[in-house]
């Protein structure tokens, strides 16, 4: 089911999410809905607060397959990159953000089993961006420079 994505200015986006402790049908439905919502919106990542659920849940797909992170924690980061980012909760705006080039994350999967990931470049940015959402931090807080949207020429 496609869920509504909260937009910039909604106070829920600034709240901290709580840890997931139950790994049952309700969580699985939320993960499936979040993934479907993200794909429908043409995004590469979505955090539960963006659909109004203050739980530590993230879905990501940078065209390498679906990644589901429950209770994610960044365990290491190194390097740096300055790249353009956007957000499904701030449609129509993009900005340059400094992020680490490499990120290691530990989390749980939909069944509560431990998982670990090493993301680099775009995946590292997606991990950081979505985990920030779980802490009430929006990428616009970290924008170094806003990027002008190109207008269609017809």
N, CA, C and O of each residue as an XYZ file, in Angstrom:
616
protein
N       0.839     -1.179      0.000
C       0.000      0.000      0.000
C       0.889      1.250      0.000
O       1.833      1.361      0.782
N       0.567      2.166     -0.881
C       1.295      3.438     -0.946
C       0.850      4.306      0.227
O      -0.341      4.521      0.449
N       1.837      4.796      0.968
C       1.551      5.676      2.102
C       1.891      7.118      1.748
O       2.694      7.379      0.852
N       1.275      8.041      2.457
C       1.566      9.464      2.274
C       2.942      9.768      2.864
O       3.257      9.348      3.977
N       3.750     10.496      2.111
C       5.068     10.923      2.586
C       4.927     12.310      3.191
O       4.510     13.251      2.515
N       5.272     12.432      4.457
C       5.194     13.726      5.141
C       6.170     14.707      4.496
O       7.257     14.328      4.061
N       5.764     15.959      4.443
C       6.596     16.979      3.816
C       7.225     17.910      4.843
O       6.761     18.029      5.977
N       8.288     18.560      4.409
C       9.029     19.514      5.227
C       8.055     20.431      5.957
O       7.102     20.943      5.371
N       8.311     20.626      7.232
C       7.446     21.463      8.056
C       6.587     20.628      8.992
O       6.106     21.133     10.007
N       6.386     19.346      8.661
C       5.626     18.478      9.553
C       6.480     18.190     10.789
O       7.609     17.719     10.645
N       5.980     18.457     11.993
C       6.797     18.303     13.210
C       7.256     16.863     13.480
O       8.248     16.665     14.181
N       6.571     15.877     12.950
C       6.990     14.490     13.150
C       8.388     14.260     12.585
O       9.150     13.462     13.130
N       8.734     14.955     11.494
C      10.043     14.773     10.868
C      11.192     15.226     11.763
O      12.344     14.863     11.523
N      10.890     16.015     12.791
C      11.931     16.511     13.694
C      12.012     15.712     15.001
O      12.793     16.055     15.889
N      11.221     14.666     15.119
C      11.231     13.861     16.340
C      12.169     12.674     16.197
O      12.448     12.214     15.090
N      12.658     12.177     17.357
C      13.516     10.994     17.363
C      12.652      9.744     17.360
O      11.620      9.680     18.027
N      13.088      8.767     16.607
C      12.365      7.500     16.502
C      12.770      6.552     17.625
O      13.871      6.640     18.169
N      11.858      5.649     17.956
C      12.118      4.678     19.016
C      12.534      3.335     18.425
O      12.256      3.031     17.265
N      13.197      2.556     19.240
C      13.699      1.249     18.819
C      12.554      0.278     18.544
O      11.528      0.297     19.224
N      12.745     -0.560     17.549
C      11.792     -1.616     17.218
C      12.089     -2.817     18.109
O      13.235     -3.256     18.209
N      11.054     -3.342     18.753
C      11.233     -4.508     19.631
C      10.392     -5.706     19.183
O      10.619     -6.826     19.641
N       9.424     -5.479     18.294
C       8.579     -6.570     17.810
C       8.785     -6.745     16.311
O       8.696     -5.791     15.538
N       9.063     -7.986     15.920
C       9.423     -8.292     14.534
C       8.388     -9.219     13.897
O       8.716    -10.317     13.446
N       7.158     -8.770     13.866
C       6.085     -9.609     13.353
C       5.429     -9.055     12.109
O       6.025     -8.283     11.358
N       4.184     -9.466     11.907
C       3.417     -9.128     10.712
C       3.277     -7.621     10.505
O       3.382     -7.136      9.378
N       3.042     -6.881     11.587
C       2.867     -5.425     11.477
C       4.125     -4.761     10.911
O       4.035     -3.884     10.051
N       5.292     -5.180     11.393
C       6.564     -4.649     10.895
C       6.736     -5.018      9.424
O       7.117     -4.172      8.616
N       6.459     -6.268      9.073
C       6.633     -6.718      7.697
C       5.734     -5.929      6.740
O       6.156     -5.568      5.642
N       4.497     -5.667      7.161
C       3.592     -4.867      6.329
C       4.117     -3.440      6.164
O       4.061     -2.876      5.072
N       4.625     -2.864      7.247
C       5.186     -1.512      7.170
C       6.380     -1.481      6.219
O       6.476     -0.585      5.381
N       7.287     -2.446      6.340
C       8.455     -2.500      5.450
C       8.023     -2.618      3.990
O       8.566     -1.934      3.123
N       7.057     -3.474      3.722
C       6.572     -3.642      2.346
C       5.925     -2.359      1.838
O       6.158     -1.954      0.699
N       5.111     -1.716      2.681
C       4.478     -0.450      2.299
C       5.524      0.637      2.048
O       5.428      1.389      1.077
N       6.521      0.713      2.929
C       7.566      1.727      2.771
C       8.311      1.526      1.452
O       8.577      2.489      0.733
N       8.643      0.296      1.143
C       9.374      0.025     -0.102
C       8.515      0.406     -1.315
O       8.995      1.055     -2.244
N       7.267      0.006     -1.296
C       6.353      0.323     -2.393
C       6.186      1.836     -2.534
O       6.155      2.357     -3.648
N       6.080      2.539     -1.405
C       5.943      4.000     -1.403
C       7.191      4.657     -1.977
O       7.096      5.583     -2.783
N       8.373      4.173     -1.557
C       9.639      4.727     -2.044
C       9.762      4.549     -3.556
O      10.133      5.486     -4.263
N       9.457      3.362     -4.050
C       9.552      3.098     -5.490
C       8.551      3.958     -6.261
O       8.887      4.521     -7.303
N       7.332      4.059     -5.754
C       6.303      4.873     -6.398
C       6.727      6.343     -6.494
O       6.408      7.027     -7.466
N       7.452      6.816     -5.474
C       7.902      8.217     -5.440
C       9.236      8.416     -6.164
O       9.767      9.526     -6.210
N       9.772      7.324     -6.730
C      11.041      7.364     -7.457
C      12.195      7.788     -6.560
O      13.059      8.563     -6.971
N      12.203      7.270     -5.324
C      13.285      7.547     -4.397
C      14.232      6.372     -4.278
O      14.000      5.308     -4.851
N      15.309      6.578     -3.524
C      16.271      5.498     -3.276
C      16.335      5.140     -1.795
O      17.023      4.192     -1.417
N      15.631      5.886     -0.961
C      15.609      5.590      0.466
C      14.393      6.211      1.110
O      13.880      7.233      0.654
N      13.930      5.571      2.193
C      12.785      6.101      2.931
C      12.899      5.632      4.375
O      13.160      4.459      4.641
N      12.701      6.554      5.291
C      12.725      6.247      6.723
C      11.294      6.296      7.252
O      10.464      7.068      6.771
N      11.023      5.461      8.249
C       9.667      5.356      8.788
C       9.061      6.702      9.211
O       7.870      6.913      8.982
N       9.828      7.622      9.818
C       9.215      8.908     10.177
C       8.629      9.651      8.974
O       7.705     10.450      9.130
N       9.156      9.396      7.794
C       8.646     10.067      6.601
C       7.232      9.611      6.239
O       6.531     10.286      5.485
N       6.817      8.463      6.780
C       5.435      8.015      6.576
C       4.666      8.067      7.896
O       3.639      7.409      8.060
N       5.190      8.867      8.838
C       4.475      9.133     10.081
C       4.636      8.094     11.170
O       3.867      8.085     12.131
N       5.625      7.213     11.040
C       5.857      6.162     12.030
C       7.196      6.420     12.708
O       8.244      6.340     12.067
N       7.166      6.728     13.997
C       8.400      7.074     14.714
C       9.094      5.823     15.261
O       9.232      5.639     16.470
N       9.522      4.981     14.334
C      10.269      3.764     14.640
C      11.567      3.779     13.842
O      11.633      4.394     12.777
N      12.592      3.109     14.346
C      13.915      3.093     13.721
C      13.941      2.060     12.587
O      14.482      0.963     12.724
N      13.330      2.459     11.459
C      13.169      1.578     10.299
C      13.527      2.359      9.036
O      13.106      3.502      8.858
N      14.322      1.716      8.149
C      14.758      2.343      6.909
C      14.688      1.306      5.781
O      14.994      0.132      5.985
N      14.285      1.756      4.596
C      14.431      0.948      3.392
C      15.245      1.750      2.378
O      15.089      2.965      2.258
N      16.116      1.049      1.654
C      16.992      1.673      0.659
C      17.088      0.739     -0.539
O      17.123     -0.482     -0.391
N      17.129      1.333     -1.728
C      17.428      0.573     -2.942
C      18.068      1.530     -3.936
O      17.402      2.394     -4.505
N      19.368      1.363     -4.135
C      20.085      2.218     -5.092
C      20.287      1.455     -6.405
O      21.276      1.666     -7.106
N      19.357      0.583     -6.725
C      19.386     -0.292     -7.899
C      20.286     -1.508     -7.704
O      20.639     -2.181     -8.673
N      20.657     -1.791     -6.461
C      21.431     -3.001     -6.142
C      20.570     -3.999     -5.383
O      21.081     -5.024     -4.931
N      19.281     -3.729     -5.233
C      18.393     -4.586     -4.457
C      18.002     -3.927     -3.160
O      18.664     -3.008     -2.678
N      16.911     -4.415     -2.604
C      16.321     -3.838     -1.406
C      17.181     -4.107     -0.182
O      17.647     -5.224      0.039
N      17.383     -3.044      0.619
C      18.042     -3.142      1.923
C      17.040     -2.681      2.964
O      16.481     -1.590      2.854
N      16.812     -3.501      3.968
C      15.940     -3.140      5.082
C      16.783     -3.072      6.340
O      17.497     -4.018      6.675
N      16.696     -1.950      7.032
C      17.467     -1.735      8.257
C      16.512     -1.460      9.408
O      15.741     -0.501      9.373
N      16.568     -2.304     10.421
C      15.787     -2.095     11.630
C      16.787     -1.764     12.732
O      17.762     -2.490     12.926
N      16.552     -0.677     13.451
C      17.439     -0.215     14.527
C      18.887     -0.033     14.041
O      19.815     -0.515     14.690
N      19.087      0.657     12.909
C      20.447      0.794     12.373
C      21.331      1.701     13.223
O      20.874      2.669     13.832
N      22.622      1.348     13.240
C      23.642      2.133     13.934
C      24.858      2.220     13.018
O      25.323      1.203     12.502
N      25.369      3.424     12.817
C      26.613      3.587     12.064
C      27.758      3.230     12.999
O      27.901      3.819     14.071
N      28.574      2.262     12.588
C      29.674      1.802     13.442
C      31.027      2.359     13.013
O      31.972      2.377     13.801
N      31.120      2.811     11.768
C      32.370      3.410     11.285
C      32.066      4.241     10.053
O      31.141      3.944      9.297
N      32.855      5.285      9.863
C      32.763      6.088      8.643
C      34.113      6.725      8.386
O      34.826      7.105      9.315
N      34.459      6.839      7.090
C      35.719      7.458      6.740
C      35.650      8.015      5.327
O      34.770      7.671      4.538
N      36.603      8.881      5.038
C      36.615      9.560      3.749
C      35.569     10.667      3.729
O      34.839     10.872      4.699
N      35.513     11.370      2.614
C      34.483     12.405      2.485
C      34.097     12.576      1.029
O      34.881     12.329      0.113
N      32.875     13.002      0.855
C      32.347     13.305     -0.468
C      31.396     14.487     -0.330
O      30.730     14.657      0.691
N      31.352     15.279     -1.360
C      30.446     16.419     -1.420
C      29.575     16.204     -2.653
O      30.015     16.437     -3.779
N      28.345     15.762     -2.438
C      27.479     15.426     -3.557
C      26.095     16.033     -3.362
O      25.731     16.474     -2.271
N      25.341     16.040     -4.449
C      23.983     16.564     -4.467
C      23.031     15.549     -3.834
O      23.103     14.354     -4.121
N      22.144     16.035     -2.975
C      21.122     15.195     -2.367
C      19.765     15.852     -2.523
O      19.641     17.072     -2.637
N      18.763     15.006     -2.524
C      17.379     15.442     -2.480
C      16.677     14.618     -1.423
O      17.299     13.783     -0.767
N      15.385     14.845     -1.252
C      14.642     14.125     -0.223
C      13.172     14.048     -0.626
O      12.602     15.017     -1.129
N      12.571     12.890     -0.397
C      11.148     12.723     -0.711
C      10.259     13.588      0.174
O       9.085     13.791     -0.136
N      10.815     14.103      1.283
C      10.060     14.999      2.162
C      10.340     16.473      1.866
O       9.828     17.354      2.557
N      11.136     16.736      0.862
C      11.440     18.109      0.455
C      11.543     18.122     -1.073
O      12.600     18.390     -1.643
N      10.431     17.831     -1.701
C      10.379     17.646     -3.152
C      10.725     18.950     -3.869
O      10.286     20.032     -3.480
N      11.526     18.813     -4.930
C      11.838     19.961     -5.775
C      13.062     20.746     -5.364
O      13.409     21.735     -6.010
N      13.727     20.319     -4.290
C      14.943     21.017     -3.866
C      16.083     20.024     -3.787
O      15.886     18.859     -3.440
N      17.278     20.493     -4.112
C      18.486     19.673     -3.998
C      19.598     20.555     -3.468
O      19.626     21.765     -3.694
N      20.519     19.913     -2.752
C      21.641     20.660     -2.212
C      22.877     19.800     -2.091
O      22.801     18.572     -2.051
N      24.013     20.462     -2.034
C      25.290     19.760     -1.850
C      25.474     19.521     -0.353
O      25.351     20.439      0.458
N      25.773     18.254     -0.001
C      25.939     17.851      1.392
C      27.250     17.095      1.531
O      27.614     16.292      0.672
N      27.957     17.365      2.628
C      29.178     16.600      2.926
C      28.772     15.339      3.674
O      28.069     15.392      4.683
N      29.229     14.211      3.157
C      28.980     12.907      3.774
C      30.276     12.100      3.737
O      31.179     12.422      2.964
N      30.379     11.063      4.555
C      31.546     10.182      4.454
C      31.490      9.368      3.158
O      30.407      9.089      2.644
N      32.651      8.991      2.637
C      32.724      8.175      1.427
C      32.380      6.715      1.721
O      31.825      6.016      0.873
N      32.717      6.262      2.938
C      32.454      4.882      3.356
C      31.727      4.895      4.699
O      32.025      5.702      5.580
N      30.760      3.975      4.832
C      30.010      3.855      6.079
C      29.782      2.371      6.364
O      29.415      1.599      5.478
N      30.006      1.996      7.610
C      29.625      0.652      8.056
C      28.420      0.792      8.965
O      28.377      1.662      9.834
N      27.436     -0.082      8.751
C      26.197     -0.042      9.509
C      25.900     -1.436     10.044
O      26.063     -2.440      9.350
N      25.457     -1.470     11.305
C      24.906     -2.721     11.828
C      23.438     -2.458     12.140
O      23.060     -1.358     12.544
N      22.626     -3.480     11.947
C      21.186     -3.336     12.139
C      20.594     -4.730     12.338
O      21.311     -5.705     12.559
N      19.277     -4.792     12.253
C      18.570     -6.062     12.268
C      17.732     -6.138     11.004
O      17.343     -5.111     10.449
N      17.452     -7.362     10.545
C      16.575     -7.528      9.405
C      15.128     -7.643      9.887
O      14.865     -7.506     11.081
N      14.210     -7.888      8.993
C      12.787     -7.919      9.349
C      12.430     -9.025     10.335
O      11.347     -9.016     10.919
N      13.338     -9.972     10.519
C      13.094    -11.065     11.463
C      13.857    -10.883     12.777
O      13.793    -11.740     13.659
N      14.588     -9.753     12.907
C      15.327     -9.472     14.126
C      16.747     -9.998     14.131
O      17.456     -9.858     15.127
N      17.175    -10.602     13.031
C      18.533    -11.151     12.945
C      19.528    -10.036     12.642
O      19.219     -9.133     11.864
N      20.727    -10.082     13.248
C      21.738     -9.052     12.991
C      22.224     -9.071     11.539
O      22.431    -10.132     10.951
N      22.402     -7.871     10.977
C      22.965     -7.712      9.634
C      23.993     -6.588      9.687
O      23.919     -5.694     10.530
N      24.959     -6.654      8.763
C      25.972     -5.605      8.641
C      26.122     -5.253      7.174
O      26.005     -6.104      6.292
N      26.386     -3.971      6.936
C      26.588     -3.491      5.573
C      27.771     -2.539      5.545
O      28.058     -1.842      6.518
N      28.453     -2.528      4.400
C      29.467     -1.518      4.120
C      28.987     -0.783      2.874
O      28.869     -1.367      1.796
N      28.715      0.494      3.040
C      28.283      1.294      1.905
C      29.371      2.261      1.501
O      30.065      2.828      2.346
N      29.513      2.445      0.196
C      30.433      3.473     -0.287
C      29.716      4.339     -1.302
O      28.751      3.911     -1.935
N      30.194      5.547     -1.449
C      29.647      6.538     -2.366
C      28.144      6.726     -2.149
O      27.739      7.147     -1.066
N      27.305      6.427     -3.146
C      25.866      6.683     -3.042
C      25.235      5.913     -1.882
O      24.396      6.463     -1.169
N      25.618      4.660     -1.682
C      25.034      3.885     -0.593
C      25.433      4.459      0.769
O      24.623      4.461      1.696
N      26.655      4.938      0.899
C      27.079      5.589      2.147
C      26.229      6.825      2.413
O      25.814      7.066      3.547
N      25.971      7.610      1.365
C      25.131      8.803      1.514
C      23.717      8.411      1.920
O      23.121      9.038      2.796
N      23.182      7.377      1.286
C      21.816      6.945      1.598
C      21.717      6.467      3.044
O      20.759      6.802      3.741
N      22.703      5.682      3.504
C      22.699      5.241      4.904
C      22.650      6.445      5.843
O      21.814      6.506      6.745
N      23.545      7.396      5.623
C      23.620      8.576      6.502
C      22.327      9.391      6.445
O      21.797      9.792      7.481
N      21.827      9.633      5.243
C      20.628     10.454      5.048
C      19.437      9.835      5.774
O      18.716     10.525      6.495
N      19.233      8.532      5.582
C      18.062      7.881      6.178
C      18.200      7.717      7.685
O      17.220      7.875      8.413
N      19.392      7.405      8.160
C      19.595      7.278      9.614
C      19.443      8.639     10.284
O      18.960      8.718     11.413
N      19.849      9.711      9.605
C      19.592     11.064     10.128
C      18.092     11.268     10.368
O      17.695     11.833     11.387
N      17.261     10.806      9.426
C      15.803     10.942      9.594
C      15.338     10.323     10.915
O      14.435     10.853     11.562
N      15.942      9.220     11.311
C      15.537      8.534     12.544
C      15.856      9.360     13.783
O      15.306      9.125     14.859
N      16.753     10.330     13.620
C      17.153     11.201     14.726
C      16.575     12.607     14.591
O      16.991     13.522     15.301
N      15.619     12.779     13.681
C      14.980     14.079     13.509
C      15.829     15.100     12.778
O      15.583     16.303     12.864
N      16.838     14.608     12.052
C      17.740     15.491     11.302
C      17.391     15.395      9.824
O      17.285     14.299      9.273
N      17.214     16.544      9.187
C      16.919     16.577      7.758
C      18.153     17.042      6.991
O      18.966     17.808      7.508
N      18.280     16.572      5.763
C      19.471     16.917      4.988
C      19.603     18.418      4.785
O      20.708     18.932      4.609
N      18.484     19.115      4.810
C      18.550     20.571      4.623
C      19.339     21.234      5.757
O      19.838     22.347      5.599
N      19.450     20.543      6.908
C      20.258     21.061      8.016
C      21.748     21.036      7.683
O      22.541     21.750      8.298
N      22.124     20.207      6.702
C      23.534     19.991      6.384
C      23.932     20.514      5.016
O      25.077     20.344      4.598
N      22.998     21.150      4.309
C      23.293     21.627      2.964
C      24.348     22.728      3.014
O      24.233     23.697      3.764
N      25.374     22.545      2.195
C      26.436     23.544      2.058
C      26.021     24.604      1.045
O      26.272     25.797      1.216
N      25.371     24.121     -0.023
C      24.942     25.020     -1.097
C      23.730     24.400     -1.781
O      23.744     23.220     -2.131
N      22.680     25.200     -1.971
C      21.499     24.725     -2.684
C      21.785     24.728     -4.173
O      22.489     25.603     -4.677
N      21.235     23.746     -4.876
C      21.442     23.602     -6.315
C      20.189     24.072     -7.025
O      19.075     23.687     -6.668
N      20.377     24.903     -8.028
C      19.247     25.390     -8.814
C      18.679     24.247     -9.641
O      19.422     23.493    -10.269
N      17.361     24.125     -9.635
C      16.704     23.115    -10.466
C      16.731     23.585    -11.905
O      16.472     24.751    -12.202
N      17.055     22.642    -12.806
C      17.054     22.983    -14.228
C      15.625     22.972    -14.740
O      14.840     22.081    -14.412
N      15.304     23.951    -15.530
C      13.961     24.022    -16.120
C      13.974     23.262    -17.438
O      14.970     23.258    -18.162
N      12.846     22.618    -17.736
C      12.718     21.910    -19.001
C      12.648     22.923    -20.136
O      11.904     23.901    -20.059
N      13.417     22.688    -21.176
C      13.397     23.560    -22.363
C      12.648     22.828    -23.462
O      13.082     21.772    -23.923
N      11.544     23.382    -23.872
C      10.777     22.764    -24.963
C      10.444     23.789    -25.999
O       9.802     23.471    -26.999
